[in-house]
Amino acid sequence: MASGKFQFTHYLLLQMFLINGSITFTPFHFDKETNLNRKFVHTREELLLTRKVTPEIQSPGCMCRANLTQDLVMVVHSAARTEGEYFARRQMSRETWGKDAREKNVQVIFAIGLPLPSDPDTQLELIQEQAEYGDMVQFQFIDDYYNLTLKAIAITNWLHQHCSMMKFIVKMDDDLFVNMDRLLEMLPKFNSGITGHIYSGDIPPDRDPTSRYYIPISVFPDSVYPRSVSGLFYVMSSDVLEPMSRMASTWSEIVLDIDDVYMTGIVAEALQVTRTKSSEMVFRHVDSGCNVEVEELFSLIAFHGCASSRDYQELYWRWKNSLDQREYNRRFRQSLTKILLVIVVMVDVLIVTILICQLFGCQRRIKHLFQATLRRIGVTHNRISNI
């Protein structure tokens, strides 16, 4: 008990340092004033925080276990919230594709930062949530949109330390549909490096000061970004964990606060990490509902294009029901094929018997045999009707 009190006191002191020291944060929502307080790059002090983890929110159950049968671990960028949409996304993930992952013995970990210092109750609630689910890891920096690069670096460091025995790692956001069957089916076909949705063409930095993705020329003077993979969902082979962890944490140049550009673009380019495009990871803009047909999901690994966690949950269950119907239809077709094959064989036997009897004069036997065959076909018909 004393240990827990000490850890919580340590948390409060850390929060005070984050506010009064060199580490600042911006709110989750974006408006035109946000960029005025934004630094665009991370400092050496901030990078040091990517190796610090809250002990209460990294239980032994959250470590990657060597006895997992799948060569895969999935890490989800989540938020330090215990209510509202961000918390709902985490719950949605646990109850939908995350449940499928657990049933297939794939570990899912939710990576979070620290809540705002003005909300200490949330930290206590997160500790309680970890005690219930045991599937989170918390890093020691403020959970903020412009700290996503810190979170991506922290995840890479943590995975290298705890999950290097896994062959593949999925890094993803918390607002996605995931087809676990398709992901595991395609896993052996993934190459070394990073596989995901690669932005097509040359992507220039956004120079609009009112944009969420604004990057000044003084910070990044190049006219285009390096070729990068969308941070929404990508698969990384574990052999690149160590070099990417090392370089991302010690990069002597700028550390941009746009996570996918920095990690899968700048760092991966410097290390010459192979980046492979996958057409089965589809990300679409949407204003309401979900911008996809259920049938399309059977051939996808991941989909982003729903307006809320509730929409994702409804989409998942529509897909799941459709999947059950597909399985029912498949089994029905198999049963029907077998029954029809039996009927064909019986008819062939009857025809051969008739021909033989015509040669040897056994019309009475033919009649009895014909009636028995009709009775058998009638039983078969009833079986088909009852399916």
DRENLUMVO-925710 format. One record per residue (C-alpha): residue number from 1; x, y, z. Coordinates in Angstrom, 3 decimals. Each point is the difference from the previous one (the first is absolute). Example, Ala and Ser with C-alpha at 12.3 -4.5 7.8 and 13.67 -1.06 7.14 Angstrom:
2
i X Y Z
1 12.300 -4.500 7.800
2 1.370 3.440 -0.660
This chain:
387
i X Y Z
1 0.000 0.000 0.000
2 2.838 2.351 0.891
3 1.668 -0.814 -3.295
4 -3.134 0.960 -1.937
5 -0.256 3.277 1.901
6 3.638 0.735 -0.774
7 -0.523 -0.725 -3.697
8 -3.036 2.290 -0.146
9 1.963 2.781 1.766
10 2.797 -0.539 -2.503
11 -2.584 0.351 -2.776
12 -1.232 3.351 1.357
13 3.551 1.323 0.331
14 0.724 -1.090 -3.554
15 -3.105 1.789 -1.236
16 1.143 3.206 1.727
17 3.358 -0.341 -1.720
18 -1.657 -0.496 -3.361
19 -1.888 3.267 0.388
20 2.672 2.145 1.653
21 2.983 -1.507 -1.765
22 0.927 -0.106 -3.652
23 -2.725 -2.435 -1.064
24 -3.205 1.629 -1.187
25 -3.202 -1.379 -1.413
26 -2.902 1.112 -2.151
27 -3.652 -1.037 0.394
28 -1.464 -2.933 -1.957
29 -2.274 2.264 -2.003
30 1.511 2.120 -2.772
31 -0.742 3.613 -0.787
32 1.878 2.778 -1.782
33 1.734 1.019 3.242
34 1.504 -3.441 0.583
35 3.003 0.487 -2.286
36 0.972 3.131 1.953
37 0.823 -2.211 3.023
38 1.412 -2.875 -2.019
39 3.736 -0.766 -0.182
40 -0.160 -2.304 -3.085
41 3.037 -1.997 1.196
42 0.872 -1.956 3.148
43 2.884 0.644 2.358
44 2.614 -2.352 1.420
45 -1.760 0.173 3.393
46 -3.251 -1.134 -1.568
47 1.702 -2.904 -1.771
48 1.303 -1.225 3.360
49 -3.614 -0.316 1.197
50 -0.719 -2.578 -2.715
51 1.952 -2.576 2.046
52 -1.908 0.619 3.237
53 -3.075 -2.095 0.824
54 -2.531 0.275 2.842
55 0.524 -3.164 2.115
56 -3.704 -0.379 0.876
57 -0.955 0.077 -3.685
58 2.354 -2.637 -1.287
59 -0.958 -3.157 1.839
60 1.739 -3.340 -0.719
61 -3.098 -0.951 -1.998
62 0.789 2.836 -2.380
63 3.409 -1.403 -0.918
64 0.299 -1.949 -3.226
65 -0.100 -3.678 0.924
66 2.370 -2.429 -1.648
67 -2.693 -2.715 -0.064
68 -2.312 1.878 -2.395
69 -0.701 -2.170 -3.035
70 -0.222 2.908 -2.477
71 3.066 1.954 -1.159
72 -1.866 3.253 0.509
73 -0.631 2.666 2.623
74 -2.294 2.992 -0.592
75 0.577 3.399 1.616
76 -2.788 2.568 -0.122
77 0.523 3.753 0.392
78 -2.626 0.800 2.622
79 -0.658 3.028 2.205
80 0.212 0.614 3.743
81 -3.761 0.357 0.368
82 -2.485 -2.001 2.038
83 -3.155 1.452 -1.541
84 -1.165 1.541 -3.257
85 0.844 -1.029 -3.562
86 3.666 -0.849 0.616
87 -0.898 -2.458 2.762
88 -2.873 -1.331 -2.131
89 2.472 -0.784 -2.779
90 2.113 -2.081 2.356
91 -3.052 -1.910 1.194
92 -1.220 -0.450 -3.578
93 3.371 -1.503 -0.932
94 -0.107 -2.393 2.957
95 -3.531 -1.167 -0.780
96 0.338 -0.450 -3.768
97 3.210 -0.814 -1.893
98 1.971 -0.099 3.298
99 -2.185 -2.880 1.187
100 0.735 -1.814 -3.270
101 3.726 0.612 0.571
102 -0.099 -1.454 3.514
103 -1.869 -3.070 -1.244
104 2.755 -0.489 -2.584
105 2.690 0.425 2.707
106 1.207 3.382 -1.284
107 0.973 2.545 2.648
108 -1.508 3.501 -0.222
109 1.565 2.858 1.969
110 -1.387 3.542 0.366
111 2.713 2.647 0.245
112 -0.895 3.169 1.879
113 1.729 3.054 1.474
114 -0.765 1.983 3.132
115 -3.307 1.825 0.468
116 -0.049 3.759 0.496
117 1.327 1.161 3.378
118 -3.348 1.684 0.660
119 -1.675 -3.434 0.028
120 1.749 -2.231 2.596
121 -3.124 -2.158 0.441
122 0.442 -1.302 -3.541
123 3.387 -1.492 0.883
124 -1.543 -1.935 2.882
125 -2.771 -1.220 -2.318
126 2.594 -1.101 -2.572
127 1.796 -2.014 2.691
128 -3.331 -1.652 0.847
129 -0.629 -0.701 -3.696
130 3.427 -1.606 -0.284
131 -0.774 -2.166 3.034
132 -3.169 -1.196 -1.765
133 1.331 -0.589 -3.517
134 3.805 -0.141 0.334
135 0.473 1.108 -3.615
136 1.472 3.521 0.241
137 3.429 1.584 0.218
138 0.369 3.639 1.064
139 2.940 2.209 -0.918
140 1.084 3.039 1.993
141 -0.960 2.888 -2.280
142 -3.249 1.879 -0.412
143 -2.469 -1.790 -2.270
144 -0.474 2.552 -2.746
145 -0.489 0.036 -3.764
146 3.372 1.668 -0.558
147 1.720 -2.565 2.215
148 -0.916 -2.868 -2.323
149 3.593 -0.119 -1.237
150 1.145 -0.500 3.595
151 -2.551 -2.806 0.337
152 1.168 -1.662 -3.226
153 3.621 0.156 1.205
154 -0.980 -1.289 3.455
155 -1.917 -2.910 -1.520
156 2.983 -0.926 -2.193
157 2.333 0.105 3.013
158 -2.370 -2.056 2.140
159 -0.631 -2.578 -2.719
160 3.728 -0.406 -0.607
161 0.488 -0.646 3.715
162 -2.986 -2.302 0.566
163 -1.205 -1.380 -3.353
164 3.063 -0.684 -2.124
165 -0.925 -3.707 -0.017
166 -3.035 0.828 -2.155
167 0.529 -0.020 -3.758
168 -2.498 2.790 -0.752
169 -1.472 2.998 1.791
170 -3.131 1.920 -0.917
171 -0.040 3.676 0.919
172 -3.472 1.524 -0.376
173 -2.413 2.692 1.141
174 -3.058 -0.751 2.120
175 -2.660 0.926 -2.577
176 0.266 -2.885 -2.448
177 -1.713 -3.179 -1.135
178 2.388 -2.968 -0.114
179 -0.645 -3.319 -1.749
180 2.119 -2.336 2.140
181 -0.562 -2.999 -2.281
182 1.358 1.892 -2.998
183 2.879 1.505 1.996
184 1.211 -3.411 1.195
185 -0.510 -1.479 -3.459
186 2.230 2.677 -1.557
187 2.579 0.111 2.812
188 2.415 -2.577 -1.511
189 0.027 2.019 -3.241
190 1.188 3.257 1.567
191 3.561 1.066 -0.775
192 2.672 1.263 2.336
193 -0.527 3.689 0.721
194 -3.282 1.896 0.191
195 -3.186 -0.915 -1.890
196 -2.989 2.302 -0.174
197 -1.777 2.726 -1.920
198 2.697 2.049 -1.709
199 -0.884 3.530 -1.004
200 0.123 0.253 -3.789
201 2.144 2.605 -1.730
202 2.118 2.689 1.604
203 -1.600 1.405 3.154
204 1.044 3.599 0.720
205 -0.005 1.375 3.556
206 -3.154 1.938 0.859
207 0.954 3.673 0.127
208 -3.451 1.252 1.073
209 0.384 1.483 3.531
210 -3.644 -0.821 0.773
211 0.405 -3.717 -0.846
212 0.419 -2.787 2.553
213 2.900 -1.327 -2.093
214 1.753 3.344 -0.428
215 3.806 -0.200 -0.126
216 1.954 3.277 -0.458
217 2.825 0.215 -2.536
218 2.338 0.872 2.872
219 -0.710 -3.430 1.545
220 -0.047 -2.147 -3.163
221 1.354 1.866 -3.052
222 -0.272 -2.910 -2.477
223 -2.755 0.293 -2.604
224 -1.266 -3.573 0.473
225 -0.094 -2.547 2.827
226 1.836 -3.324 -0.269
227 -2.166 -2.899 -1.186
228 -2.022 -0.983 3.075
229 -2.663 -2.471 1.141
230 -3.276 1.099 1.563
231 0.138 -0.219 3.782
232 -3.612 -1.179 0.150
233 1.040 -3.643 -0.438
234 3.203 -1.680 -1.069
235 1.833 -3.287 0.494
236 3.657 0.124 1.014
237 2.426 -2.924 0.059
238 1.848 -0.362 3.289
239 3.424 0.026 -1.657
240 -0.295 3.769 -0.517
241 -1.035 0.725 3.617
242 3.517 0.366 1.374
243 1.387 2.371 -2.675
244 -3.184 2.086 -0.087
245 -0.124 0.207 3.801
246 3.628 1.068 0.155
247 -0.157 2.581 -2.759
248 -3.405 1.459 0.934
249 1.180 0.570 3.585
250 3.389 1.481 -0.883
251 -0.727 1.844 -3.261
252 2.257 3.053 -0.158
253 -2.186 1.798 -2.518
254 -3.592 1.244 0.450
255 -2.542 -2.282 1.697
256 -3.288 1.050 -1.615
257 -3.219 -0.222 2.005
258 -1.769 -1.729 -2.943
259 0.553 -3.636 0.931
260 -0.391 -1.868 -3.291
261 2.165 2.511 -1.913
262 2.731 -0.262 2.627
263 -0.026 -3.753 0.743
264 -0.928 -1.608 -3.323
265 1.386 2.824 -2.121
266 3.069 1.777 1.406
267 1.331 -2.779 2.267
268 -0.898 -2.884 -2.332
269 1.536 1.838 -2.950
270 3.247 0.616 1.904
271 0.187 -3.703 0.902
272 -1.066 -1.097 -3.498
273 -2.850 -2.020 1.482
274 -2.160 -1.556 -2.716
275 -3.535 1.430 -0.140
276 -2.562 -2.098 -1.861
277 -3.441 1.138 -1.102
278 -3.042 -2.081 0.901
279 -3.311 0.471 -1.814
280 -1.786 -1.849 2.829
281 0.348 2.892 2.449
282 -2.625 2.530 -1.078
283 -0.417 3.423 1.602
284 -2.812 2.328 -1.070
285 -1.365 3.334 1.126
286 -3.531 -0.096 1.387
287 -2.404 2.475 1.588
288 -2.571 -2.432 1.388
289 -0.595 -3.749 0.085
290 2.556 -2.258 -1.734
291 1.208 0.478 -3.552
292 0.210 -3.685 -0.968
293 -2.116 -2.968 -1.070
294 0.094 -3.013 2.323
295 0.977 -2.360 -2.834
296 3.116 2.084 -0.629
297 1.269 -0.702 3.520
298 0.576 -3.705 -0.712
299 2.978 0.855 -2.224
300 1.439 2.734 2.268
301 2.413 -0.170 2.913
302 -0.866 3.396 1.481
303 -2.540 2.715 -0.740
304 -0.240 3.598 1.208
305 -3.073 1.933 -1.049
306 -2.615 0.116 2.766
307 -1.036 3.123 1.852
308 -0.105 -1.439 3.538
309 0.759 -3.031 2.150
310 -3.700 -0.902 -0.057
311 0.061 -0.025 -3.812
312 3.035 -2.303 0.069
313 -1.739 -2.320 2.433
314 -3.130 -0.171 -2.145
315 2.136 -0.603 -3.106
316 1.864 -2.821 1.755
317 -3.198 -1.796 1.005
318 -1.522 0.388 -3.473
319 3.189 -1.523 -1.403
320 0.000 -2.738 2.653
321 -3.614 -0.926 -0.746
322 0.795 -0.017 -3.694
323 3.001 -2.216 0.749
324 -2.241 -2.447 1.879
325 -2.447 0.002 -2.927
326 2.870 -0.675 -2.396
327 1.106 -2.968 2.102
328 -3.578 -1.319 0.140
329 -0.334 0.299 -3.794
330 3.343 -1.741 -0.506
331 -1.030 -2.945 2.173
332 -3.410 -0.154 -1.683
333 1.626 -0.174 -3.435
334 2.326 -2.762 1.197
335 -2.931 -2.024 1.384
336 -2.072 0.557 -3.128
337 2.896 -1.079 -2.229
338 0.400 -3.233 1.956
339 -3.737 -0.758 -0.171
340 -0.164 0.657 -3.740
341 3.014 -2.249 -0.507
342 -1.799 -2.823 1.848
343 -3.089 0.482 -2.161
344 2.071 -0.075 -3.195
345 1.674 -3.240 1.101
346 -3.354 -1.554 0.906
347 -1.498 0.958 -3.381
348 3.026 -1.422 -1.800
349 -0.361 -3.260 1.915
350 -3.701 -0.090 -0.857
351 0.662 0.519 -3.705
352 2.618 -2.754 -0.060
353 -2.370 -2.312 1.894
354 -2.803 0.693 -2.498
355 2.274 -0.783 -2.918
356 1.126 -3.262 1.595
357 -3.563 -1.019 0.828
358 -1.142 0.716 -3.536
359 2.600 -2.466 -1.161
360 -0.977 -2.690 2.510
361 -3.722 0.708 0.385
362 -0.486 1.287 3.543
363 -2.698 2.696 -0.445
364 -1.634 -0.822 3.344
365 3.283 0.570 1.825
366 0.433 3.269 -1.911
367 -3.378 1.206 1.266
368 0.855 -0.747 3.620
369 3.440 1.544 -0.358
370 -1.454 3.113 -1.638
371 -2.512 0.453 2.845
372 2.750 -0.430 2.624
373 2.156 2.593 -1.813
374 -2.880 2.488 -0.049
375 -0.447 -0.469 3.731
376 3.696 0.680 0.565
377 -0.100 3.129 -2.171
378 -3.017 1.168 2.024
379 2.001 -0.358 3.220
380 2.847 1.928 -1.596
381 -2.401 2.770 -1.041
382 -1.265 0.297 3.579
383 3.564 0.292 1.255
384 0.691 2.817 -2.442
385 -3.180 1.804 1.066
386 1.012 -0.197 3.645
387 3.437 1.571 -0.552
